[in-house]
Amino acid sequence: MFLLDYDDLRQSSDPERDLLTFLESTYRAGATAAGWDPGLLGSGCPE
């Protein structure tokens, strides 16, 4: 289970970056647990 405490995010010096880092790491962890090919994950950002 992944949890991001809202108060911690509110107190962050860069909440947008911290939220994105959290979301990307949980996505990667879920994809790995599901056995997805890591080469297919990508960054989610357009090139």
Number of C-alpha atoms within 10 A of each C-alpha: 3 9 7 11 8 11 8 10 15 11 9 13 9 10 14 12 12 15 15 11 12 15 14 14 13 15 13 17 13 12 15 13 9 9 9 12 9 10 6 8 12 9 9 7 5 5 4
